[in-house]
Amino acid sequence: MKYKLLLVSLFIFILNETNAQCTGCTVTISGTETLPQIVGPGSKLCITSSGVLNGDLVINGGEVCNEGTINSNNIVLTDGSLNNIGVISSIKLAGLSGDFDNQGNASIDSLAISGADINVSNTGTLSFDDLAIVKAGIGTNPQLDNTGELSGFNMGISTDALVNNSGDFFIANDFGCGLGATMNNSGNMSVGNDFGNDGIFYTECMIPVANDWANSGTITGPLASSCGGFTVTNASGNLGSFGLDNSNIDMCDQGNPTLGFDANVGSLGSNVTFCSCANNCSSTTSISELSSGLNLTILPNPFSIRTTIEFDENSSESYVLMFFDVLGNNILELEGFHSGEIVLGSQLGVGVFFYHLRTIYKEVATGKIIVQ
C-alpha cells in the first residue's frame, strides 16, 4: 500500500461534467456503488465524475470508462477495455487480455499483466507496489507504453513482454528485464536498488542504478549523435552483450574499476565508453498535465533553491502545500500557503518531489517539481 498516500488519497482529479469524455454508456454510476460489477460484451459501464465504485470489477468483453473513482479491491480484465480518466485505487489488477488506457491517476498494489493480446497505455500517473508482465497463451505479446509517469517498488518483465518508455519511469527497488523480454527506453528512468537484464534492453539515456547492476542479455544504445547507458553505485557485472552493435553505450561504475566493470566476461562493442556520456534525460511530464481545478504555474522548474508558485488565489480559502518523495513519504507541509516566491531547495534536498496544493475541503492542484 506504499503508493496509496502518494497517488490516491491526495491525487483527486476535479472533473467538470461539461467536459465528460465517456459516451455511449449502457450503465452509468453517478453515486456510490458497493456491489461488484461484471461488464460483458456489448456493455459499457460509465462512472461519472461524482461516481464511486467500491465493489470489485470484472471486464469480460465490455468497456469501462471512468471519470470518477474506482476503489475496487480487485479488477480483472479478461477481454475488452478499461479507460481511466479519473482515479483508480485497487489492491490488485489482473490483465489477461484487452486494453488498459490510463490517462488519470491509478494506484495499484499488485499489477499483473499475464496473458496475450493485452496492451497497457499510460499517459497519466500510474503507480504500483509490484508490476509483472509476462506472456501467457497464444496471441500478440503483452505491451506497456509509458509516455506519462510510471513509478513503483518492484518491476519484472519476461517471456515476450515489450515495454516502451518515453516518459518518467521510477523504480524504487529492483528492476528486471528477463529472458525473452524487450525494453526500449528513451525517457527519464532510474532504479533505486538492483538492475538486472537477461533480455534485450535499449536506452537513449543514462539510467542511475543505486545498487548492483548485472547483464547477461543484450544491451544497446543510440547508433549516432547521442549516447545512453548506466551510472552504477555498487557492483557491476557483464556476462552478455554490451553495445556489440557498435552503438554509443556508456558504463559509469562509481567505484571506478580499471576496465569500467567490476567483472566482465561478456562482449563489448567498439563504441562503448566509460563515464563519458552526460545524456541524463530530463523529466517529460509537465505541470499542466498533472494539475487540475486551478490555474497554477511553477517557474523555474527544475530549480536549485528558489522558485515561484503562482495561482489564482481565493482569499476566502486556506491553502496547504504538501511535498512527497517518490516513495510517498511526506517530506514537507506548509499551512496557510499563499501564491508567491518560496525557498524549497534547502528544505527538500535534491531530487524529484510531488506537490499537492489543497484546501481543507478538496485537492485543487497536483504535480511534480525537480530540485537540482
Secondary structure, 3 states (H helix, E strand, C coil): CCCHHHHHHCCCCCCCHHHCCCCCCCEEECCEECCCEEECCCCEEEECCCCEECCCEEEEEEEEEECCEECCCEEEEEEEEEEECCEEEEEEEEECCEEEEECCEEEEEEEEEEECCEEEEECCEEEEEEEEEEECCCCCCCEEEECCEEEEEEEEEECCCEEEECCEEEECCCEEECCCCEEEECCEEEECCCEEECCEEEECCEEEECCCEEECCEEECCCCCCCEEEEECCCEEECCEECCCCCCEEEEECCCCCCCCCEECCEECCCCECCCCCCCCCCCCCHHHHCCCCCEEEECCCECCEEEEEECCCCCCCEEEEEECCCCCEEEEEEEECCEEEECHHHHCCEEEEEEEECCCCEEEEEEEEEC
